[in-house]
Amino acid sequence: MSYFPRWPVARSETVLPEQRLPWAATVPMGIQHLVAMSGSTILGPLLMGFDPNLAILFSGIGTLIFFICTAGRVPSYLGSSFSFIAVVIAVTGYAGTGPNPDIGPALGGIIAAGALYALIGVVVMVTGTGWIERLMPPAVTGAIGAAIGLNLAPVAVQGTQGTGPHVIVALLTLFSVAVISTFGPLALRRVSILVGIAIGYVAVLVMGNGMGLLPPVDFSELSQASWFGMPAFRSPEFVPEAMVLIAPVALILVAENLGHIKAIGAMTGQNMDRFIGRGFLGDGIATMVSGSGGGTGVTTYVENMGVMAVTRVFSTLVFVIAALVAIGLGFSPKFGALLRTIPAPVLGGLAVAVFGLIAAAMIRLWVDNRVDFSEPRNLFTVGITLVFGSGNFTLNIGSFALGGIGTATFAALIVYQVLSIGRGREAQGKPVIH
């Protein structure tokens, strides 16, 4: 059997990963996937002060790496992971607007997380996934994920505060995303973040550029930027404190990717467990490559899973097209300049929506997996983790400081395992789906 599939043209409504559509339909389907996840992939780096152009570029490169590592048999697009936002802000002290001037240590930490993630992938390829599911059951992964969202709450609130017009635009953006996600037609719900950005952007043009109530949108950089050119790559700095703080995010990425691959397997009726280790390895390598050039950590995206569920098109070639288009956009300075014109109150409103959903999604995870909160083991694991994360509990050991996300992560893992001593192997539930 060849390493890659042959991709024959599908003859039924459901297009399996090893099949394809006619090429005339494959290209627009790939662009649709890129649009569906572009809002999140663009928003993540902006909230960390990273260059969104580089994030788009490395999301495309990372998707191709994942495609190669999984032998073209697991449909997935890798976009910017929101799990890195809190630790990156903690490491860099990012103020929330404009380029982040101190991303070097953060990039070193992202590479460390990618290396740990890839190492876990190699171990899984040899040993299987059972130990991961025992180490990180839903009670643990949900607690860590919720702690990340709550840790970011002050950043989101700070982004919405300001003058009256600033608050109005932020809230308009926030409620636009919420209303469209709830009541909009399916096509709009898939791109609700992009629509929210557009609505908030227009509001700033009216209230700022038109009425002078807000700082106007400055188009000078956009007008001067060329259509095609080399991105402004950034170099990582390997600072031990930053690496130790950011590296544990790999555990969240493991849970996300594990759930993604299992869900795709269920949707397609194919057992994809043999590709889980390869998926971890591909995602880990992609994160290392991204961090080495100034990009964010990457992960699988539920938006793409939603598009696949609706269209019933799982062909992996669709994601190759999406990746190639993303790489092309990464080499367009004008596209990057356009993204950097997104106003601060718009980003503030989006931050409230996204960070809140990170925490709320973990509650859904507990409900879906029937986590029993009458058990003290689960209560203490979740309670301690949430307090450490939301309170940003910092553990100082000499000159080294472990921030809230790091202490919350280790607390969840350690408390659950200690309280499980002598209990035997009980059903742990299903892994998290990002």
N, C-alpha and C positions, 0 to 999 in steps of 0.2 A: 504494500500500500504506500502510495506517495505521501510525502510529508504534508503537502497542502492538498485540499480537495480539488476535484475537477470542476466543480460548480456547473453542473448541467442546468439548463433552463427549466424552471419549475413548471409543472403541468397542472397544479392545483392552486386553490386560493391561498393556502398556507405555504410560504416559501421557507424552507428549512435552512439552517446555517450553511450547509454544504451545497446549496442550490443558489440560483440567482434569477433575477428578473431579466428581461431583455435590456440591453444597455441603455436604450432610450428612456427606460423607466428607472434604472439604477441610479443614474446621475441625480435627477431631482429628488429621489428618495434620500440619497446621501446628504444633499443640501438641507432637506427638511430636518434630518436628525441634528445637523450642526446648528440650525436655527433654534430647535427645541431646547438645546442645552446651552446655547450661547449666553443667555441672560445670566445664568448662574456662573458660568466660566468667566465671564467678564466682571461680574460683581465681586467675586472672591478676591481677585488681585487688587481691585480698586479699594476694597475695605482694608487691605494690608499695605497699601501704598506701593504695590508692585506695578510693573509696566504691563497693562493688559494685552499689548501687542505680543510680548514675549509669552504670556500665558496662553494665548490662542495658538501661537507657533508651537509651543512645547506640548500643548494638548494634542495637536495633530501628530507630532513626532512620537509622543507617548502611545497614542492609539496604534500606530504602525508597529511599535515595539511589542505591545501587547498582542497584536495580531500575529506577529512572527512567533512569539514565545508559545502561544496557544495553537500553533499550526493552522491558523485561520479557521478554527472551529468553534470559537466562543464569540458571539456577537456582543461587542461592547465599545463604547467611546469613553476615553479617559479625560475628564475635565478637572478644573481646579477644585481641590478639596477644601471645604469649609472647616474641616477639623483642625487645620493649621492656623486659623485666624487668631485664636486666643493666645497661643504660645508665641506666634510671630510678634504680635503686639506687645506681649510681655518682654520678649527679648530686645526688641528695638525701641520700645517706648514711643511707638508711632502715635501722632496726635490725631489722626483721622482724616486729614485732607492733604491732597497733593502727593508728590512722590515721596517715598520713604527713603531718607538719606542714609540709613544705617542698616541696609538689608544684608550686608555681608555675613554677619554671624548667623542670621536667620537662614540664609542659603546653606551654610555649613550644617546647621541643624536639620534642614530638609534632606540633605544628602545622607546624614546619619540615619534619619527615619527610613529613607529608601533602602539603605544598606541592611538595616535590621529586618525590614519587610522582605527583601530579597532572600535573606538568610532563612527566614521562617518559611519562605516558599520552597527552598531547597530541602529543608527538613521535612516539610509536608510531602514533597515528592517521594521521599524515602519512607516515611512512617505513616502517612495518611492524616486525616483531619480530626480523628477522635479526640486527641489531647487538647486541641484548640477549643472544641465545643465544650469540653469539661472545664477548661480554664476560664472561658469567657461565655457563660450562659447568658440568657437575656437579662437577668437581674443585674449582672455586672456591666455588660455592654450598654444597656439602657442608662444605668447610673452615670457611667463615664460620659456618654453622649449628652445627657441632660446637664451635667456639670459644665461641659464646654459651652452650651448655649447660655446658661445662667452666668457663667464667668464673663461673657461678652455683654451682658445687659448694660453695665455702665457706659460702655463704648457706644451702644446704640442710643441710649438716652441722651448722651452728650451730643450726638450728631443731630438730634431733633431739636435741641434747645437753641434759642437765639431770639431774634426779633419776632414780632407778630407775623410778618409775611414769611419768614423762614419756617416757623412752626406750621403755618398753613400749608406750605408746599410739601413739607415733610409728611404731614398727616394726609394730605391729598394723595401723595404717592403711596403711602402705606395702605390706605383704604381702597385705592384703585386696584392694587394687587390682590387684596383680600376679596373684593367684590367680583373681579374678573375670574379669579380662581374658583369662586363659588357659583356664580350665575352665568358666566360667559359660555359661549359655544365651545365645543371641544378644541377646535383649532386655536382659539384665543387662550384657553386655559393652559395649553402647552407652552405658550410664550408669555405668560402673565407678567413675568418680571420685565421683559422687553416693553410690553405695553405700559406698565407702570412707569418705567423710565421715560417713555415718550410723553405721557401725560404730565409728569412732574417737570420735564424739560420745557414743554410748551408753557406751563404755568410760570416758570422762571423767565422765559422770554417775554411774557406779557407783563409780569410784575417787576422784573428787573430791567431788561433792555428797553421795555416800552414805558413803564410808569416810574422807574427809578426807585422802587421800594426795596429792591434787593441788589446786591452786587451783580452786574450784568454778566452774561456768558461772553467770554473773551474768545473770539474766533481767529485771533492773529496767528497763533501757532498752527491752526488748521489750514489757514490760507497759504502759509509758507511751506508746509510739509509737502514732500514729493509723494507721488503715487506709489513708487517702488523704490526700495532701498534696504540696506542692511539694518537689522534691529540693533538697538543699543544693549548689547549683552553686559551682564554684571558678573563679577567674580566672587566666589564664596570665601568666607573666612572661617577657619575651624577653631572656634572658641569652645573649650570643654563644657563650660556651664550652659551655653546655648544648645549644644549638641545633646546633653543629658536631658534638658528640659523638653526639646522637640522630638527626640527619637521615640518616646513612648506612643506618639500619635500613630506609629505603625500598627499598634494593636487595634486601633479604631479602623484603620484601613483594611486590616485583615478581616474584621467582622463584616465590614461593608461588602468587600469583594466576595467573601464566602456566601453571604446571603444573595448577592447578585447572581452568581453562577448557579446556585441551587434553584433560584427562582426562574432563570432562563431555562434550566433543565426541565422544570415542571411545565413551563409554558410550551416548550417544543416537544415534550414527551421523550426527550433523550436524556440519558444519564451522563452528566458532564463532570461527575466527581473526579474523574481521572485528570481533568484539566485544572483543578483547583490550585495545586501546587505551582503549576506553570503560570496560572493567572497571577498568583502572588509574586512570583519571580518577575514576570513582565511588568506588573504595576510598580514593583520596587525599583527595577532598573529604570523605568520611565521617570519615576520620581527623582532618582539620582541624576539622570541626564538633565531634567528640568532645573533642578537646583544648581547644577554646575554652570548654567548659563544665565541665571536670573529669573527663572520661572518658579511657579508655585508647586507644591506637592500635588499629585494627581490621584484620582480615584474613579471608580465606575459611577455611572449616573442613572438615577431612577427615571429621569425625563426620557432617556432613550428607551428604557424598558417600557414606559407608557406608550411611546410611539409604536414600538413593536407589538404590544398587546392590541392596539387598535388596528394596525395595518395587517397584522399577521405576516409580516415580512421580517425574517430573521437572518437573511443572507449576510454573511460577514463581509462580502464585497461592498455592501452599502457603506460600511464604516471606513473602508479604505478611501472611498470617494470623499466622505466627510472629512477625513484626516488630511487629504491632499488639498481640499479647499481651505481648511484652517491654516495649513502651512503657507499657502499663497497669501492669505490675509495677514499672516505674521510678517511678511516681507513688504507690507504697505504702511509706511510711516503716516500717511494721511488717515488711514483707518485707526491707528493708535492715537493720533492727535484728536480725532473725533471722539473717541472714548474718554479722553482726558478732559473734555469740555463738560462732562456730566456734572451738574452743580452739586454743591455740598448738601443742601437740604434734601435733594433727591436721594443721595446716598444714605443720608440719615434715616429717612423713612424706610428705605429698603432694608437697612440694617435691623430695624425693629422687627420687620416681617421675617427676615431670614433667621436671625438669631432666636427669635421666639419659636419658629418652626423647628429648629434643631432640638430644642428642649421638648416641645410638644410631640414631636415624632417619636421620642423615646417613650413617652407615656403610651402612645399607640402600640409601640413594640411590646411593652409589658402586658397590655390588654390582649393583643393578638396571640401572645405566647402564654397567656393565663398564668402570669407570675403570681404566686400565692403570697400576698402581703400579710397574711395571718401568721406566717413563719417569721420568727425573730431574725433568722439568718438573712432573709431578704430585706427586712425592714432596716436592720443595722447597716447592711452593705449600702443600700440606697441612701439612707439618711446621712451617714458619715460622709459619703462621697459628695452629696449635694452641698453640704455645709462647707466642706473643704474647697470645693470648686467655686461656688457662688461667693463665698467669703474671701476667696483668693488666699487661702492659708499658705504661707511661705515657710518652708523648713530650711533653716540656716545651719549648715555644717561647715564650720570654719569660714573660709572666704566664699564657699559655694552656697548658692541659694536655689532651692527647688520650689517653683511657683505653684499656684493653685491648681492648675491643670495636672501638673506632674504629681502632686501629693494626692489629688483626687483619684488619679488613675491607679497609683500604687495602693492606695487605701482600698479601692474596690476589689482589686485582685487579691490582696492579702487577707482582708477581713472575710471575704466570702470563703476562701479556701480554709482559713483557720476555723470558721464556724461550721465548716462541712466535715471536720474531722470526726470519724466514727459514724457518719451518716450513711456510708455506702454510696453507690452510684445511682442516684435517682434521675428521673427524666429531667433533662435540662431544657427542653424546648428547642425551637428553631433559631437559627442565627439571624442577626439583624440584616434588614434589607435597606440599603441607602436609596 
